[in-house]
Amino acid sequence: MKEIIFQNKLRVARAEKRISQGDLADMVGVSRQTISSIENNQFCPSAKLALLLCIALDKKFEELFFFEETQ
């Protein structure tokens, strides 16, 4: 059965901006652990947090978040 997984490119976008997990966390008002959990697909951000991450990293939603189908 195929499954659709919500993925992100947060780590790549953060590296491009040379922003640490802690700095990004401070920018959006969450803990560093939350950023780590999102990057490792252990936590799915709320719509509000996803939007704040897009703003902080100057990216469109589609550039940071996407769905991937598994087999």
CHARMM-style PDB file with segment names, atoms N, HN, CA, C and O in Angstrom:
ATOM      1  N   MET     1       0.831  -1.183   0.000  1.00  0.00      PROA
ATOM      2  CA  MET     1       0.000   0.000   0.000  1.00  0.00      PROA
ATOM      3  C   MET     1       0.880   1.253   0.000  1.00  0.00      PROA
ATOM      4  O   MET     1       1.825   1.362   0.782  1.00  0.00      PROA
ATOM      5  N   LYS     2       0.561   2.175  -0.871  1.00  0.00      PROA
ATOM      6  HN  LYS     2      -0.206   2.087  -1.506  1.00  0.00      PROA
ATOM      7  CA  LYS     2       1.343   3.404  -0.970  1.00  0.00      PROA
ATOM      8  C   LYS     2       0.957   4.373   0.142  1.00  0.00      PROA
ATOM      9  O   LYS     2      -0.198   4.447   0.563  1.00  0.00      PROA
ATOM     10  N   GLU     3       1.952   5.102   0.596  1.00  0.00      PROA
ATOM     11  HN  GLU     3       2.890   5.042   0.254  1.00  0.00      PROA
ATOM     12  CA  GLU     3       1.749   6.071   1.665  1.00  0.00      PROA
ATOM     13  C   GLU     3       2.303   7.413   1.201  1.00  0.00      PROA
ATOM     14  O   GLU     3       3.325   7.468   0.517  1.00  0.00      PROA
ATOM     15  N   ILE     4       1.632   8.478   1.571  1.00  0.00      PROA
ATOM     16  HN  ILE     4       0.802   8.433   2.127  1.00  0.00      PROA
ATOM     17  CA  ILE     4       2.098   9.823   1.235  1.00  0.00      PROA
ATOM     18  C   ILE     4       2.712  10.435   2.486  1.00  0.00      PROA
ATOM     19  O   ILE     4       2.066  10.518   3.531  1.00  0.00      PROA
ATOM     20  N   ILE     5       3.959  10.860   2.372  1.00  0.00      PROA
ATOM     21  HN  ILE     5       4.484  10.792   1.523  1.00  0.00      PROA
ATOM     22  CA  ILE     5       4.694  11.408   3.503  1.00  0.00      PROA
ATOM     23  C   ILE     5       5.001  12.878   3.256  1.00  0.00      PROA
ATOM     24  O   ILE     5       5.433  13.264   2.170  1.00  0.00      PROA
ATOM     25  N   PHE     6       4.772  13.688   4.281  1.00  0.00      PROA
ATOM     26  HN  PHE     6       4.422  13.374   5.164  1.00  0.00      PROA
ATOM     27  CA  PHE     6       5.060  15.118   4.229  1.00  0.00      PROA
ATOM     28  C   PHE     6       6.558  15.294   4.485  1.00  0.00      PROA
ATOM     29  O   PHE     6       7.046  14.970   5.567  1.00  0.00      PROA
ATOM     30  N   GLN     7       7.278  15.801   3.501  1.00  0.00      PROA
ATOM     31  HN  GLN     7       6.881  16.065   2.621  1.00  0.00      PROA
ATOM     32  CA  GLN     7       8.733  15.966   3.578  1.00  0.00      PROA
ATOM     33  C   GLN     7       9.096  17.446   3.591  1.00  0.00      PROA
ATOM     34  O   GLN     7       8.254  18.311   3.351  1.00  0.00      PROA
ATOM     35  N   ASN     8      10.370  17.720   3.877  1.00  0.00      PROA
ATOM     36  HN  ASN     8      11.054  17.017   4.072  1.00  0.00      PROA
ATOM     37  CA  ASN     8      10.816  19.113   3.843  1.00  0.00      PROA
ATOM     38  C   ASN     8      12.277  19.212   3.434  1.00  0.00      PROA
ATOM     39  O   ASN     8      13.030  18.240   3.490  1.00  0.00      PROA
ATOM     40  N   LYS     9      12.650  20.408   3.026  1.00  0.00      PROA
ATOM     41  HN  LYS     9      12.038  21.198   2.980  1.00  0.00      PROA
ATOM     42  CA  LYS     9      14.034  20.721   2.662  1.00  0.00      PROA
ATOM     43  C   LYS     9      14.576  21.785   3.618  1.00  0.00      PROA
ATOM     44  O   LYS     9      15.377  22.639   3.239  1.00  0.00      PROA
ATOM     45  N   LEU    10      14.120  21.705   4.853  1.00  0.00      PROA
ATOM     46  HN  LEU    10      13.469  21.011   5.161  1.00  0.00      PROA
ATOM     47  CA  LEU    10      14.480  22.709   5.841  1.00  0.00      PROA
ATOM     48  C   LEU    10      15.984  22.753   6.098  1.00  0.00      PROA
ATOM     49  O   LEU    10      16.571  23.834   6.151  1.00  0.00      PROA
ATOM     50  N   ARG    11      16.609  21.592   6.259  1.00  0.00      PROA
ATOM     51  HN  ARG    11      16.132  20.714   6.216  1.00  0.00      PROA
ATOM     52  CA  ARG    11      18.045  21.541   6.544  1.00  0.00      PROA
ATOM     53  C   ARG    11      18.854  22.197   5.423  1.00  0.00      PROA
ATOM     54  O   ARG    11      19.796  22.944   5.690  1.00  0.00      PROA
ATOM     55  N   VAL    12      18.489  21.921   4.184  1.00  0.00      PROA
ATOM     56  HN  VAL    12      17.724  21.314   3.968  1.00  0.00      PROA
ATOM     57  CA  VAL    12      19.200  22.485   3.028  1.00  0.00      PROA
ATOM     58  C   VAL    12      19.016  23.997   2.978  1.00  0.00      PROA
ATOM     59  O   VAL    12      19.981  24.736   2.786  1.00  0.00      PROA
ATOM     60  N   ALA    13      17.780  24.457   3.151  1.00  0.00      PROA
ATOM     61  HN  ALA    13      16.996  23.856   3.307  1.00  0.00      PROA
ATOM     62  CA  ALA    13      17.499  25.894   3.110  1.00  0.00      PROA
ATOM     63  C   ALA    13      18.211  26.626   4.244  1.00  0.00      PROA
ATOM     64  O   ALA    13      18.704  27.739   4.063  1.00  0.00      PROA
ATOM     65  N   ARG    14      18.258  25.997   5.404  1.00  0.00      PROA
ATOM     66  HN  ARG    14      17.858  25.093   5.551  1.00  0.00      PROA
ATOM     67  CA  ARG    14      18.933  26.598   6.558  1.00  0.00      PROA
ATOM     68  C   ARG    14      20.435  26.676   6.303  1.00  0.00      PROA
ATOM     69  O   ARG    14      21.068  27.678   6.636  1.00  0.00      PROA
ATOM     70  N   ALA    15      21.003  25.638   5.723  1.00  0.00      PROA
ATOM     71  HN  ALA    15      20.489  24.825   5.452  1.00  0.00      PROA
ATOM     72  CA  ALA    15      22.436  25.625   5.406  1.00  0.00      PROA
ATOM     73  C   ALA    15      22.784  26.692   4.373  1.00  0.00      PROA
ATOM     74  O   ALA    15      23.825  27.341   4.474  1.00  0.00      PROA
ATOM     75  N   GLU    16      21.909  26.875   3.375  1.00  0.00      PROA
ATOM     76  HN  GLU    16      21.063  26.348   3.292  1.00  0.00      PROA
ATOM     77  CA  GLU    16      22.139  27.908   2.358  1.00  0.00      PROA
ATOM     78  C   GLU    16      22.241  29.296   2.986  1.00  0.00      PROA
ATOM     79  O   GLU    16      23.025  30.135   2.542  1.00  0.00      PROA
ATOM     80  N   LYS    17      21.440  29.525   4.024  1.00  0.00      PROA
ATOM     81  HN  LYS    17      20.804  28.844   4.385  1.00  0.00      PROA
ATOM     82  CA  LYS    17      21.432  30.825   4.712  1.00  0.00      PROA
ATOM     83  C   LYS    17      22.478  30.895   5.831  1.00  0.00      PROA
ATOM     84  O   LYS    17      22.671  31.940   6.452  1.00  0.00      PROA
ATOM     85  N   ARG    18      23.145  29.764   6.076  1.00  0.00      PROA
ATOM     86  HN  ARG    18      22.988  28.915   5.572  1.00  0.00      PROA
ATOM     87  CA  ARG    18      24.137  29.663   7.154  1.00  0.00      PROA
ATOM     88  C   ARG    18      23.539  30.045   8.503  1.00  0.00      PROA
ATOM     89  O   ARG    18      24.104  30.833   9.262  1.00  0.00      PROA
ATOM     90  N   ILE    19      22.367  29.453   8.775  1.00  0.00      PROA
ATOM     91  HN  ILE    19      21.908  28.813   8.159  1.00  0.00      PROA
ATOM     92  CA  ILE    19      21.658  29.688  10.023  1.00  0.00      PROA
ATOM     93  C   ILE    19      21.672  28.383  10.817  1.00  0.00      PROA
ATOM     94  O   ILE    19      21.357  27.324  10.274  1.00  0.00      PROA
ATOM     95  N   SER    20      22.036  28.453  12.100  1.00  0.00      PROA
ATOM     96  HN  SER    20      22.292  29.314  12.541  1.00  0.00      PROA
ATOM     97  CA  SER    20      22.030  27.260  12.942  1.00  0.00      PROA
ATOM     98  C   SER    20      20.595  26.890  13.315  1.00  0.00      PROA
ATOM     99  O   SER    20      19.679  27.702  13.185  1.00  0.00      PROA
ATOM    100  N   GLN    21      20.416  25.668  13.774  1.00  0.00      PROA
ATOM    101  HN  GLN    21      21.160  25.008  13.879  1.00  0.00      PROA
ATOM    102  CA  GLN    21      19.092  25.246  14.242  1.00  0.00      PROA
ATOM    103  C   GLN    21      18.622  26.155  15.371  1.00  0.00      PROA
ATOM    104  O   GLN    21      17.454  26.539  15.419  1.00  0.00      PROA
ATOM    105  N   GLY    22      19.532  26.499  16.279  1.00  0.00      PROA
ATOM    106  HN  GLY    22      20.482  26.187  16.240  1.00  0.00      PROA
ATOM    107  CA  GLY    22      19.183  27.364  17.403  1.00  0.00      PROA
ATOM    108  C   GLY    22      18.759  28.750  16.966  1.00  0.00      PROA
ATOM    109  O   GLY    22      17.799  29.309  17.495  1.00  0.00      PROA
ATOM    110  N   ASP    23      19.480  29.309  15.992  1.00  0.00      PROA
ATOM    111  HN  ASP    23      20.260  28.855  15.563  1.00  0.00      PROA
ATOM    112  CA  ASP    23      19.133  30.645  15.495  1.00  0.00      PROA
ATOM    113  C   ASP    23      17.777  30.634  14.792  1.00  0.00      PROA
ATOM    114  O   ASP    23      16.968  31.543  14.982  1.00  0.00      PROA
ATOM    115  N   LEU    24      17.531  29.609  13.984  1.00  0.00      PROA
ATOM    116  HN  LEU    24      18.188  28.870  13.829  1.00  0.00      PROA
ATOM    117  CA  LEU    24      16.241  29.508  13.300  1.00  0.00      PROA
ATOM    118  C   LEU    24      15.122  29.332  14.324  1.00  0.00      PROA
ATOM    119  O   LEU    24      14.054  29.931  14.199  1.00  0.00      PROA
ATOM    120  N   ALA    25      15.377  28.513  15.327  1.00  0.00      PROA
ATOM    121  HN  ALA    25      16.245  28.027  15.429  1.00  0.00      PROA
ATOM    122  CA  ALA    25      14.383  28.296  16.386  1.00  0.00      PROA
ATOM    123  C   ALA    25      14.029  29.613  17.065  1.00  0.00      PROA
ATOM    124  O   ALA    25      12.855  29.894  17.307  1.00  0.00      PROA
ATOM    125  N   ASP    26      15.036  30.417  17.370  1.00  0.00      PROA
ATOM    126  HN  ASP    26      15.989  30.190  17.173  1.00  0.00      PROA
ATOM    127  CA  ASP    26      14.798  31.725  17.994  1.00  0.00      PROA
ATOM    128  C   ASP    26      13.984  32.635  17.079  1.00  0.00      PROA
ATOM    129  O   ASP    26      13.125  33.383  17.544  1.00  0.00      PROA
ATOM    130  N   MET    27      14.255  32.569  15.783  1.00  0.00      PROA
ATOM    131  HN  MET    27      14.954  31.961  15.405  1.00  0.00      PROA
ATOM    132  CA  MET    27      13.555  33.428  14.818  1.00  0.00      PROA
ATOM    133  C   MET    27      12.066  33.129  14.752  1.00  0.00      PROA
ATOM    134  O   MET    27      11.254  34.029  14.535  1.00  0.00      PROA
ATOM    135  N   VAL    28      11.708  31.853  14.943  1.00  0.00      PROA
ATOM    136  HN  VAL    28      12.367  31.123  15.119  1.00  0.00      PROA
ATOM    137  CA  VAL    28      10.301  31.456  14.790  1.00  0.00      PROA
ATOM    138  C   VAL    28       9.620  31.120  16.119  1.00  0.00      PROA
ATOM    139  O   VAL    28       8.435  30.786  16.143  1.00  0.00      PROA
ATOM    140  N   GLY    29      10.357  31.208  17.209  1.00  0.00      PROA
ATOM    141  HN  GLY    29      11.319  31.480  17.190  1.00  0.00      PROA
ATOM    142  CA  GLY    29       9.754  31.031  18.529  1.00  0.00      PROA
ATOM    143  C   GLY    29       9.519  29.602  18.978  1.00  0.00      PROA
ATOM    144  O   GLY    29       8.538  29.314  19.664  1.00  0.00      PROA
ATOM    145  N   VAL    30      10.425  28.698  18.590  1.00  0.00      PROA
ATOM    146  HN  VAL    30      11.222  28.931  18.033  1.00  0.00      PROA
ATOM    147  CA  VAL    30      10.338  27.315  19.042  1.00  0.00      PROA
ATOM    148  C   VAL    30      11.703  26.889  19.589  1.00  0.00      PROA
ATOM    149  O   VAL    30      12.651  27.675  19.573  1.00  0.00      PROA
ATOM    150  N   SER    31      11.802  25.660  20.068  1.00  0.00      PROA
ATOM    151  HN  SER    31      11.032  25.022  20.081  1.00  0.00      PROA
ATOM    152  CA  SER    31      13.084  25.160  20.573  1.00  0.00      PROA
ATOM    153  C   SER    31      13.946  24.631  19.429  1.00  0.00      PROA
ATOM    154  O   SER    31      13.444  24.346  18.342  1.00  0.00      PROA
ATOM    155  N   ARG    32      15.238  24.504  19.685  1.00  0.00      PROA
ATOM    156  HN  ARG    32      15.645  24.735  20.569  1.00  0.00      PROA
ATOM    157  CA  ARG    32      16.149  23.926  18.706  1.00  0.00      PROA
ATOM    158  C   ARG    32      15.738  22.483  18.421  1.00  0.00      PROA
ATOM    159  O   ARG    32      15.854  22.006  17.292  1.00  0.00      PROA
ATOM    160  N   GLN    33      15.254  21.791  19.460  1.00  0.00      PROA
ATOM    161  HN  GLN    33      15.159  22.178  20.378  1.00  0.00      PROA
ATOM    162  CA  GLN    33      14.830  20.404  19.291  1.00  0.00      PROA
ATOM    163  C   GLN    33      13.657  20.289  18.318  1.00  0.00      PROA
ATOM    164  O   GLN    33      13.554  19.312  17.576  1.00  0.00      PROA
ATOM    165  N   THR    34      12.773  21.289  18.324  1.00  0.00      PROA
ATOM    166  HN  THR    34      12.856  22.082  18.927  1.00  0.00      PROA
ATOM    167  CA  THR    34      11.648  21.279  17.386  1.00  0.00      PROA
ATOM    168  C   THR    34      12.156  21.373  15.948  1.00  0.00      PROA
ATOM    169  O   THR    34      11.681  20.652  15.071  1.00  0.00      PROA
ATOM    170  N   ILE    35      13.112  22.254  15.711  1.00  0.00      PROA
ATOM    171  HN  ILE    35      13.498  22.840  16.424  1.00  0.00      PROA
ATOM    172  CA  ILE    35      13.694  22.386  14.362  1.00  0.00      PROA
ATOM    173  C   ILE    35      14.337  21.065  13.952  1.00  0.00      PROA
ATOM    174  O   ILE    35      14.145  20.607  12.826  1.00  0.00      PROA
ATOM    175  N   SER    36      15.092  20.455  14.850  1.00  0.00      PROA
ATOM    176  HN  SER    36      15.248  20.828  15.765  1.00  0.00      PROA
ATOM    177  CA  SER    36      15.724  19.167  14.574  1.00  0.00      PROA
ATOM    178  C   SER    36      14.677  18.106  14.244  1.00  0.00      PROA
ATOM    179  O   SER    36      14.845  17.338  13.297  1.00  0.00      PROA
ATOM    180  N   SER    37      13.606  18.064  15.018  1.00  0.00      PROA
ATOM    181  HN  SER    37      13.469  18.688  15.787  1.00  0.00      PROA
ATOM    182  CA  SER    37      12.542  17.079  14.793  1.00  0.00      PROA
ATOM    183  C   SER    37      11.864  17.275  13.444  1.00  0.00      PROA
ATOM    184  O   SER    37      11.519  16.299  12.778  1.00  0.00      PROA
ATOM    185  N   ILE    38      11.669  18.516  13.038  1.00  0.00      PROA
ATOM    186  HN  ILE    38      11.949  19.309  13.579  1.00  0.00      PROA
ATOM    187  CA  ILE    38      11.074  18.791  11.725  1.00  0.00      PROA
ATOM    188  C   ILE    38      12.023  18.332  10.627  1.00  0.00      PROA
ATOM    189  O   ILE    38      11.609  17.664   9.680  1.00  0.00      PROA
ATOM    190  N   GLU    39      13.305  18.694  10.756  1.00  0.00      PROA
ATOM    191  HN  GLU    39      13.642  19.237  11.526  1.00  0.00      PROA
ATOM    192  CA  GLU    39      14.294  18.316   9.734  1.00  0.00      PROA
ATOM    193  C   GLU    39      14.405  16.801   9.580  1.00  0.00      PROA
ATOM    194  O   GLU    39      14.666  16.307   8.483  1.00  0.00      PROA
ATOM    195  N   ASN    40      14.210  16.068  10.666  1.00  0.00      PROA
ATOM    196  HN  ASN    40      13.998  16.470  11.557  1.00  0.00      PROA
ATOM    197  CA  ASN    40      14.318  14.607  10.634  1.00  0.00      PROA
ATOM    198  C   ASN    40      12.976  13.910  10.417  1.00  0.00      PROA
ATOM    199  O   ASN    40      12.853  12.698  10.598  1.00  0.00      PROA
ATOM    200  N   ASN    41      11.969  14.701  10.024  1.00  0.00      PROA
ATOM    201  HN  ASN    41      12.069  15.685   9.877  1.00  0.00      PROA
ATOM    202  CA  ASN    41      10.626  14.186   9.749  1.00  0.00      PROA
ATOM    203  C   ASN    41      10.020  13.418  10.925  1.00  0.00      PROA
ATOM    204  O   ASN    41       9.265  12.466  10.730  1.00  0.00      PROA
ATOM    205  N   GLN    42      10.349  13.833  12.125  1.00  0.00      PROA
ATOM    206  HN  GLN    42      10.962  14.607  12.284  1.00  0.00      PROA
ATOM    207  CA  GLN    42       9.768  13.243  13.327  1.00  0.00      PROA
ATOM    208  C   GLN    42       8.596  14.084  13.827  1.00  0.00      PROA
ATOM    209  O   GLN    42       7.817  13.640  14.670  1.00  0.00      PROA
ATOM    210  N   PHE    43       8.480  15.301  13.298  1.00  0.00      PROA
ATOM    211  HN  PHE    43       9.113  15.662  12.613  1.00  0.00      PROA
ATOM    212  CA  PHE    43       7.431  16.225  13.732  1.00  0.00      PROA
ATOM    213  C   PHE    43       6.936  16.989  12.520  1.00  0.00      PROA
ATOM    214  O   PHE    43       7.733  17.490  11.727  1.00  0.00      PROA
ATOM    215  N   CYS    44       5.627  17.079  12.376  1.00  0.00      PROA
ATOM    216  HN  CYS    44       4.979  16.672  13.021  1.00  0.00      PROA
ATOM    217  CA  CYS    44       5.012  17.817  11.280  1.00  0.00      PROA
ATOM    218  C   CYS    44       4.597  19.188  11.817  1.00  0.00      PROA
ATOM    219  O   CYS    44       3.761  19.268  12.717  1.00  0.00      PROA
ATOM    220  N   PRO    45       5.165  20.255  11.281  1.00  0.00      PROA
ATOM    221  CA  PRO    45       4.844  21.579  11.815  1.00  0.00      PROA
ATOM    222  C   PRO    45       3.405  21.991  11.510  1.00  0.00      PROA
ATOM    223  O   PRO    45       2.814  21.560  10.520  1.00  0.00      PROA
ATOM    224  N   SER    46       2.861  22.826  12.375  1.00  0.00      PROA
ATOM    225  HN  SER    46       3.341  23.177  13.179  1.00  0.00      PROA
ATOM    226  CA  SER    46       1.543  23.405  12.119  1.00  0.00      PROA
ATOM    227  C   SER    46       1.650  24.315  10.895  1.00  0.00      PROA
ATOM    228  O   SER    46       2.749  24.668  10.470  1.00  0.00      PROA
ATOM    229  N   ALA    47       0.522  24.681  10.346  1.00  0.00      PROA
ATOM    230  HN  ALA    47      -0.371  24.394  10.692  1.00  0.00      PROA
ATOM    231  CA  ALA    47       0.519  25.600   9.205  1.00  0.00      PROA
ATOM    232  C   ALA    47       1.189  26.917   9.578  1.00  0.00      PROA
ATOM    233  O   ALA    47       1.945  27.483   8.787  1.00  0.00      PROA
ATOM    234  N   LYS    48       0.909  27.403  10.786  1.00  0.00      PROA
ATOM    235  HN  LYS    48       0.295  26.943  11.428  1.00  0.00      PROA
ATOM    236  CA  LYS    48       1.506  28.668  11.242  1.00  0.00      PROA
ATOM    237  C   LYS    48       3.023  28.553  11.328  1.00  0.00      PROA
ATOM    238  O   LYS    48       3.736  29.438  10.855  1.00  0.00      PROA
ATOM    239  N   LEU    49       3.523  27.480  11.924  1.00  0.00      PROA
ATOM    240  HN  LEU    49       2.944  26.761  12.309  1.00  0.00      PROA
ATOM    241  CA  LEU    49       4.967  27.305  12.050  1.00  0.00      PROA
ATOM    242  C   LEU    49       5.610  27.125  10.680  1.00  0.00      PROA
ATOM    243  O   LEU    49       6.682  27.675  10.427  1.00  0.00      PROA
ATOM    244  N   ALA    50       4.980  26.374   9.803  1.00  0.00      PROA
ATOM    245  HN  ALA    50       4.109  25.928  10.009  1.00  0.00      PROA
ATOM    246  CA  ALA    50       5.511  26.188   8.446  1.00  0.00      PROA
ATOM    247  C   ALA    50       5.632  27.531   7.734  1.00  0.00      PROA
ATOM    248  O   ALA    50       6.626  27.792   7.056  1.00  0.00      PROA
ATOM    249  N   LEU    51       4.621  28.381   7.888  1.00  0.00      PROA
ATOM    250  HN  LEU    51       3.814  28.169   8.439  1.00  0.00      PROA
ATOM    251  CA  LEU    51       4.655  29.702   7.265  1.00  0.00      PROA
ATOM    252  C   LEU    51       5.761  30.560   7.867  1.00  0.00      PROA
ATOM    253  O   LEU    51       6.469  31.255   7.138  1.00  0.00      PROA
ATOM    254  N   LEU    52       5.918  30.519   9.191  1.00  0.00      PROA
ATOM    255  HN  LEU    52       5.343  29.955   9.783  1.00  0.00      PROA
ATOM    256  CA  LEU    52       6.992  31.282   9.846  1.00  0.00      PROA
ATOM    257  C   LEU    52       8.367  30.819   9.371  1.00  0.00      PROA
ATOM    258  O   LEU    52       9.271  31.635   9.187  1.00  0.00      PROA
ATOM    259  N   LEU    53       8.523  29.516   9.173  1.00  0.00      PROA
ATOM    260  HN  LEU    53       7.789  28.854   9.322  1.00  0.00      PROA
ATOM    261  CA  LEU    53       9.788  28.990   8.656  1.00  0.00      PROA
ATOM    262  C   LEU    53      10.051  29.490   7.236  1.00  0.00      PROA
ATOM    263  O   LEU    53      11.182  29.842   6.898  1.00  0.00      PROA
ATOM    264  N   CYS    54       9.022  29.521   6.418  1.00  0.00      PROA
ATOM    265  HN  CYS    54       8.104  29.235   6.692  1.00  0.00      PROA
ATOM    266  CA  CYS    54       9.155  30.043   5.050  1.00  0.00      PROA
ATOM    267  C   CYS    54       9.588  31.502   5.072  1.00  0.00      PROA
ATOM    268  O   CYS    54      10.475  31.902   4.318  1.00  0.00      PROA
ATOM    269  N   ILE    55       8.973  32.284   5.922  1.00  0.00      PROA
ATOM    270  HN  ILE    55       8.252  31.959   6.534  1.00  0.00      PROA
ATOM    271  CA  ILE    55       9.313  33.705   6.024  1.00  0.00      PROA
ATOM    272  C   ILE    55      10.748  33.866   6.513  1.00  0.00      PROA
ATOM    273  O   ILE    55      11.514  34.650   5.953  1.00  0.00      PROA
ATOM    274  N   ALA    56      11.111  33.124   7.557  1.00  0.00      PROA
ATOM    275  HN  ALA    56      10.489  32.487   8.011  1.00  0.00      PROA
ATOM    276  CA  ALA    56      12.451  33.233   8.132  1.00  0.00      PROA
ATOM    277  C   ALA    56      13.539  32.845   7.132  1.00  0.00      PROA
ATOM    278  O   ALA    56      14.629  33.419   7.142  1.00  0.00      PROA
ATOM    279  N   LEU    57      13.245  31.874   6.270  1.00  0.00      PROA
ATOM    280  HN  LEU    57      12.360  31.408   6.261  1.00  0.00      PROA
ATOM    281  CA  LEU    57      14.235  31.392   5.310  1.00  0.00      PROA
ATOM    282  C   LEU    57      14.056  32.006   3.925  1.00  0.00      PROA
ATOM    283  O   LEU    57      14.781  31.666   2.990  1.00  0.00      PROA
ATOM    284  N   ASP    58      13.090  32.909   3.802  1.00  0.00      PROA
ATOM    285  HN  ASP    58      12.502  33.184   4.562  1.00  0.00      PROA
ATOM    286  CA  ASP    58      12.811  33.599   2.539  1.00  0.00      PROA
ATOM    287  C   ASP    58      12.557  32.600   1.403  1.00  0.00      PROA
ATOM    288  O   ASP    58      13.124  32.706   0.315  1.00  0.00      PROA
ATOM    289  N   LYS    59      11.682  31.626   1.696  1.00  0.00      PROA
ATOM    290  HN  LYS    59      11.221  31.541   2.580  1.00  0.00      PROA
ATOM    291  CA  LYS    59      11.332  30.596   0.714  1.00  0.00      PROA
ATOM    292  C   LYS    59       9.820  30.507   0.578  1.00  0.00      PROA
ATOM    293  O   LYS    59       9.081  30.824   1.510  1.00  0.00      PROA
ATOM    294  N   LYS    60       9.369  30.073  -0.595  1.00  0.00      PROA
ATOM    295  HN  LYS    60       9.970  29.816  -1.352  1.00  0.00      PROA
ATOM    296  CA  LYS    60       7.954  29.773  -0.784  1.00  0.00      PROA
ATOM    297  C   LYS    60       7.667  28.430  -0.133  1.00  0.00      PROA
ATOM    298  O   LYS    60       8.561  27.601   0.036  1.00  0.00      PROA
ATOM    299  N   PHE    61       6.408  28.229   0.230  1.00  0.00      PROA
ATOM    300  HN  PHE    61       5.682  28.902   0.093  1.00  0.00      PROA
ATOM    301  CA  PHE    61       6.018  26.972   0.878  1.00  0.00      PROA
ATOM    302  C   PHE    61       6.458  25.764   0.052  1.00  0.00      PROA
ATOM    303  O   PHE    61       6.999  24.799   0.591  1.00  0.00      PROA
ATOM    304  N   GLU    62       6.223  25.826  -1.255  1.00  0.00      PROA
ATOM    305  HN  GLU    62       5.783  26.610  -1.692  1.00  0.00      PROA
ATOM    306  CA  GLU    62       6.548  24.696  -2.137  1.00  0.00      PROA
ATOM    307  C   GLU    62       8.041  24.432  -2.205  1.00  0.00      PROA
ATOM    308  O   GLU    62       8.456  23.321  -2.535  1.00  0.00      PROA
ATOM    309  N   GLU    63       8.854  25.432  -1.900  1.00  0.00      PROA
ATOM    310  HN  GLU    63       8.517  26.335  -1.632  1.00  0.00      PROA
ATOM    311  CA  GLU    63      10.305  25.256  -1.921  1.00  0.00      PROA
ATOM    312  C   GLU    63      10.802  24.526  -0.668  1.00  0.00      PROA
ATOM    313  O   GLU    63      11.860  23.897  -0.697  1.00  0.00      PROA
ATOM    314  N   LEU    64      10.054  24.606   0.416  1.00  0.00      PROA
ATOM    315  HN  LEU    64       9.195  25.117   0.440  1.00  0.00      PROA
ATOM    316  CA  LEU    64      10.462  23.973   1.671  1.00  0.00      PROA
ATOM    317  C   LEU    64       9.744  22.663   1.962  1.00  0.00      PROA
ATOM    318  O   LEU    64      10.333  21.741   2.527  1.00  0.00      PROA
ATOM    319  N   PHE    65       8.473  22.580   1.578  1.00  0.00      PROA
ATOM    320  HN  PHE    65       7.995  23.329   1.119  1.00  0.00      PROA
ATOM    321  CA  PHE    65       7.657  21.429   1.958  1.00  0.00      PROA
ATOM    322  C   PHE    65       7.049  20.758   0.733  1.00  0.00      PROA
ATOM    323  O   PHE    65       6.659  21.422  -0.227  1.00  0.00      PROA
ATOM    324  N   PHE    66       6.975  19.425   0.784  1.00  0.00      PROA
ATOM    325  HN  PHE    66       7.292  18.886   1.564  1.00  0.00      PROA
ATOM    326  CA  PHE    66       6.409  18.676  -0.344  1.00  0.00      PROA
ATOM    327  C   PHE    66       5.943  17.314   0.145  1.00  0.00      PROA
ATOM    328  O   PHE    66       6.317  16.875   1.233  1.00  0.00      PROA
ATOM    329  N   PHE    67       5.135  16.657  -0.652  1.00  0.00      PROA
ATOM    330  HN  PHE    67       4.831  17.014  -1.536  1.00  0.00      PROA
ATOM    331  CA  PHE    67       4.673  15.315  -0.349  1.00  0.00      PROA
ATOM    332  C   PHE    67       5.447  14.316  -1.201  1.00  0.00      PROA
ATOM    333  O   PHE    67       5.749  14.568  -2.367  1.00  0.00      PROA
ATOM    334  N   GLU    68       5.754  13.190  -0.597  1.00  0.00      PROA
ATOM    335  HN  GLU    68       5.509  12.985   0.350  1.00  0.00      PROA
ATOM    336  CA  GLU    68       6.456  12.129  -1.296  1.00  0.00      PROA
ATOM    337  C   GLU    68       5.688  10.832  -1.129  1.00  0.00      PROA
ATOM    338  O   GLU    68       5.257  10.500  -0.025  1.00  0.00      PROA
ATOM    339  N   GLU    69       5.518  10.106  -2.203  1.00  0.00      PROA
ATOM    340  HN  GLU    69       5.868  10.376  -3.100  1.00  0.00      PROA
ATOM    341  CA  GLU    69       4.777   8.847  -2.164  1.00  0.00      PROA
ATOM    342  C   GLU    69       5.759   7.692  -2.011  1.00  0.00      PROA
ATOM    343  O   GLU    69       6.723   7.575  -2.767  1.00  0.00      PROA
ATOM    344  N   THR    70       5.499   6.843  -1.023  1.00  0.00      PROA
ATOM    345  HN  THR    70       4.716   6.938  -0.409  1.00  0.00      PROA
ATOM    346  CA  THR    70       6.328   5.663  -0.820  1.00  0.00      PROA
ATOM    347  C   THR    70       5.650   4.451  -1.425  1.00  0.00      PROA
ATOM    348  O   THR    70       4.454   4.475  -1.714  1.00  0.00      PROA
ATOM    349  N   GLN    71       6.423   3.389  -1.614  1.00  0.00      PROA
ATOM    350  HN  GLN    71       7.394   3.369  -1.379  1.00  0.00      PROA
ATOM    351  CA  GLN    71       5.853   2.177  -2.219  1.00  0.00      PROA
ATOM    352  C   GLN    71       5.713   1.052  -1.251  1.00  0.00      PROA
ATOM    353  OT1 GLN    71       5.249  -0.027  -1.622  1.00  0.00      PROA
TER     354      GLN     71
END
